[in-house]
Amino acid sequence: MDESADTTQPGELPLRLFPSRIASLGFAVRLPHDWPAHALPEEQPDFTDPSRLVPLAAVTAPHAAIVWAIAARPAYGDGSLSDWAHYLLAQHGLAPREFAEGRLGSLPALIGEAVQPSEVGPLSVRFAFAEDGGRLINLTLTAPALMADAVARTWVASIETFALEEPGGTTVPLWPPAADANAASAAHPDIATPPGDEDSGISLPTARGAAAGWAAHARADGAATLEPEHPINRRLRDAGVGLVPRILELDRERQCVTLGCGALTAQLTVPLGWHVIDDGRRVLVFEPDGTVQLHLDLLALDGGGRDTLLDRLEAQARRDYPAPECLRVQHGAIDALVLRNIQDGDQPLEQVHLLVDGPKGPDGAQVLRARVTAVPACASAAADMGELMLESVVFGSFVLPASGSDSGPDWWLAALLLERANRLHEAEQCITDAIDHPGAALQVAELYRQRMLRLDAQGQTDAAAEAREAAMRWAQHCAAGATSGGAGRALSRERDAFMASL
């Protein structure tokens, strides 16, 4: 039986204390007060079976369809936490759709999600693995897939607040050494790589640290999918669908790439291995087999708020599909509308509309919307990837504030250094190479505006006048290359405001 502490703050889940059952593994964690903890059978631990864990607690929601549980066993003799987690997941019939580095309270951990078939439909199984003082700890939250989003905050609260009464400190690495990724499995028969994993279609990260966030969604084709002459990209280009955005930064270690997307007037990071097409109005991120598609575009709020926009999206969904299941979710800065029980012909689908604040548009406030559409088995991972991409977006990266500050992306700092060395053509090239968007001209104009101010302050009036003329010349180019009437009007207004500042 657990005890509830009286230190709950308004809006917080109560801190609940669970006494040790084995190996001094008493702990505290925040869970809903009305979720009962169930009595566990008294048994003598038997770890001759390497897949065996002993339950420490089982807590259920009042309707008993949702189970939060924790179990433990002695750590294995060798290998990494990743080896152990993969082995145990496979032994219990779970193929992870997500698998990334995180924290279980203060402990380094591996956290993810899997789907488990059952007689009542698919179950979402969120899991966390950690090691402390030679003790392997496993937390899970199991819920019907349709209810998984409703308990996401409970899961996050439980892994963030978990604390052992007697911590011993971690003693094993999370990941195997890069050169020995398969050696631990071969060296220890009880920690084998799950059979068939190579052919499962699931990309599991092998990098350490924050790289696992992007690596969990990366695909094997790597940067090849962003080559303009890739057969798929060439076919879409020739059909007038759109172009591959320009690569601003390729990070193979983190397995991601940052792109300059003209449709969003922003930088966007995506995992490697995905196709990306920008048609000037939206950005499409997809896999060729059609199991997952993400559309990113800017939507005007038209004087309302996000809720009003979600109302419109939900109303449209109810017109498009006979009986969609609609759920509203708020997670940090993101508001979402989840649609289930929809289909394209005979293909069941799930869809999520994710909204974050966007830049001010020509007609007022905007939001950036990521519309994520996927087959049900991939929907949760696809939505997480959509959130990760939205968090990466940097708006206004094409035009820096006219403040004279020496801060910004590497390409801007490089352009400033080249300008001050009077290598003006190279400075211009540095900017236009980095920005694949008509706004690049205004960014070059800003470079010359700052040059004008600096030279004028130094008394070099003739050189300052030349810089002013160059700034005006580049500003005049700003709206000429816009891909749509709306973009042209917006850039024209930016140009006019800039020229007025001269």
Long-range contacts (C-beta under 8 A, 24 or more apart in sequence): 1-37, 1-39, 2-37, 2-57, 4-33, 13-154, 13-157, 13-161, 15-161, 18-56, 18-57, 20-165, 20-166, 21-54, 21-55, 21-56, 22-54, 22-56, 22-72, 23-72, 23-74, 23-135, 24-165, 24-166, 25-56, 25-72, 25-135, 25-137, 25-164, 26-164, 26-165, 26-166, 27-56, 27-70, 27-162, 27-163, 27-164, 27-165, 28-161, 28-162, 28-163, 28-165, 29-158, 29-161, 29-162, 29-163, 30-157, 30-158, 30-160, 30-161, 31-59, 31-68, 31-154, 31-157, 31-158, 32-61, 32-154, 34-62, 35-59, 35-60, 35-61, 35-62, 35-68, 36-60, 36-62, 45-73, 47-73, 47-74, 50-76, 50-87, 50-190, 50-191, 51-87, 51-88, 51-91, 51-92, 53-88, 53-136, 53-138, 61-151, 65-143, 65-144, 65-147, 66-141, 66-142, 66-143, 66-144, 66-147, 66-151, 67-140, 67-141, 67-142, 67-143, 68-139, 68-140, 68-141, 68-154, 68-155, 68-158, 69-139, 69-140, 69-141, 69-142, 70-137, 70-138, 70-139, 70-140, 71-137, 71-138, 72-135, 72-136, 72-137, 72-138, 73-135, 73-136, 74-134, 74-135, 74-136, 75-131, 75-134, 75-135, 75-136, 75-171, 75-172, 76-136, 76-188, 76-190, 76-191, 77-188, 78-184, 78-187, 78-188, 78-191, 79-172, 79-176, 79-184, 79-185, 79-187, 79-188, 79-191, 80-172, 80-173, 80-174, 80-175, 80-176, 80-184, 81-108, 81-109, 81-110, 81-129, 81-130, 81-131, 81-136, 81-172, 81-173, 81-174, 81-175, 82-110, 82-174, 82-175, 82-176, 83-176, 83-184, 83-185, 83-188, 83-191, 83-193, 84-129, 84-131, 84-136, 84-191, 85-110, 85-127, 85-129, 86-193, 86-194, 86-197, 86-204, 87-190, 87-191, 87-192, 87-193, 87-194, 88-129, 88-138, 89-114, 89-127, 89-194, 90-194, 90-195, 90-197, 91-194, 94-125, 94-127, 95-194, 95-200, 95-202, 96-127, 96-202, 96-204, 97-202, 97-377, 97-378, 97-380, 97-381, 98-216, 98-380, 98-381, 98-384, 99-204, 99-205, 99-212, 99-216, 100-205, 100-212, 100-213, 100-215, 100-216, 101-174, 101-175, 101-205, 101-208, 101-209, 101-210, 101-212, 101-213, 102-128, 102-159, 103-159, 103-160, 104-128, 104-130, 104-137, 104-139, 104-159, 104-162, 105-159, 105-160, 105-161, 105-162, 105-163, 105-164, 106-163, 106-167, 107-131, 107-132, 107-137, 107-162, 107-167, 107-170, 108-170, 108-174, 109-159, 109-174, 110-174, 111-159, 112-216, 113-380, 113-381, 115-145, 115-377, 115-380, 116-142, 120-144, 121-145, 121-146, 122-376, 124-148, 124-380, 126-155, 128-159, 130-170, 131-170, 131-171, 131-172, 132-164, 132-167, 132-168, 132-169, 132-170, 133-167, 133-168, 133-169, 133-171, 134-168, 134-171, 135-168, 145-376, 145-380, 146-325, 146-340, 148-380, 149-327, 149-329, 149-338, 150-327, 152-329, 152-331, 153-331, 174-208, 175-206, 175-207, 175-208, 176-206, 178-206, 178-207, 181-206, 203-273, 205-255, 207-253, 207-254, 207-255, 210-254, 211-253, 211-254, 211-255, 213-254, 213-388, 214-254, 214-255, 214-256, 214-269, 214-271, 214-272, 214-388, 215-254, 215-255, 215-271, 216-381, 217-271, 217-381, 217-384, 217-385, 217-388, 218-255, 218-256, 218-271, 218-272, 218-273, 219-271, 219-272, 219-273, 219-274, 219-287, 220-273, 221-272, 221-273, 222-252, 222-272, 222-273, 223-247, 223-250, 223-252, 223-257, 223-272, 225-272, 225-273, 225-274, 225-275, 225-276, 226-257, 226-259, 226-275, 226-276, 230-275, 232-275, 232-288, 233-275, 233-277, 236-277, 241-277, 241-279, 242-277, 242-278, 242-279, 242-280, 242-284, 243-277, 243-278, 243-279, 244-276, 244-277, 244-278, 245-276, 245-278, 245-283, 245-436, 246-435, 246-436, 248-409, 248-411, 248-434, 258-392, 260-397, 260-398, 260-434, 260-435, 260-436, 260-437, 261-296, 262-436, 262-437, 262-438, 262-483, 263-296, 263-297, 263-298, 263-483, 264-296, 264-297, 264-298, 264-368, 264-393, 264-395, 265-359, 265-395, 265-396, 265-398, 265-437, 265-439, 266-359, 266-368, 266-393, 266-394, 266-395, 266-396, 266-397, 266-398, 267-392, 267-393, 267-394, 267-397, 268-296, 268-389, 268-392, 268-393, 269-389, 269-392, 270-389, 271-385, 280-483, 280-484, 280-487, 281-483, 281-484, 285-389, 291-374, 291-375, 291-378, 292-372, 292-373, 292-374, 292-375, 292-378, 292-382, 292-385, 293-372, 293-373, 293-374, 294-370, 294-371, 294-372, 294-373, 294-382, 294-385, 294-386, 294-389, 295-369, 295-370, 295-371, 295-373, 296-368, 296-369, 296-370, 296-371, 296-389, 297-368, 297-369, 297-371, 298-358, 298-359, 298-361, 298-366, 298-367, 298-368, 298-369, 299-355, 299-358, 299-366, 299-367, 299-368, 299-369, 300-361, 300-363, 300-364, 300-365, 300-366, 301-364, 301-365, 301-366, 301-367, 302-363, 302-364, 303-364, 306-335, 306-355, 306-367, 307-335, 309-355, 309-367, 310-335, 310-337, 310-353, 310-355, 313-337, 313-353, 317-342, 317-351, 331-387, 333-357, 334-387, 334-390, 336-383, 338-383, 340-376, 347-375, 348-375, 348-376, 349-373, 349-374, 349-375, 349-376, 350-374, 350-375, 350-376, 350-379, 352-379, 352-382, 352-383, 352-386, 354-383, 354-386, 354-387, 354-390, 356-390, 356-393, 358-395, 359-395, 359-396, 361-486, 361-490, 362-486, 362-489, 362-490, 362-493, 368-393, 397-435, 398-435, 398-437, 398-439, 398-440, 398-442, 398-443, 399-439, 399-442, 399-443, 399-446, 399-494, 400-443, 400-446, 402-446, 402-449, 402-450, 402-498, 402-501, 404-450, 404-453, 409-434, 412-443, 415-447, 416-447, 416-450, 419-447, 419-450, 419-451, 424-470, 438-477, 438-478, 438-479, 438-480, 438-481, 438-482, 438-483, 438-487, 438-491, 439-478, 439-491, 439-494, 441-474, 441-475, 441-477, 441-478, 441-480, 441-481, 442-474, 442-475, 442-478, 442-491, 442-494, 442-495, 442-498, 444-474, 445-470, 445-471, 445-472, 445-473, 445-474, 445-475, 445-478, 445-498, 446-471, 446-498, 448-474, 449-498, 449-501, 449-502, 452-502, 468-502, 471-498, 471-502, 472-499, 472-502, 475-499, 475-502
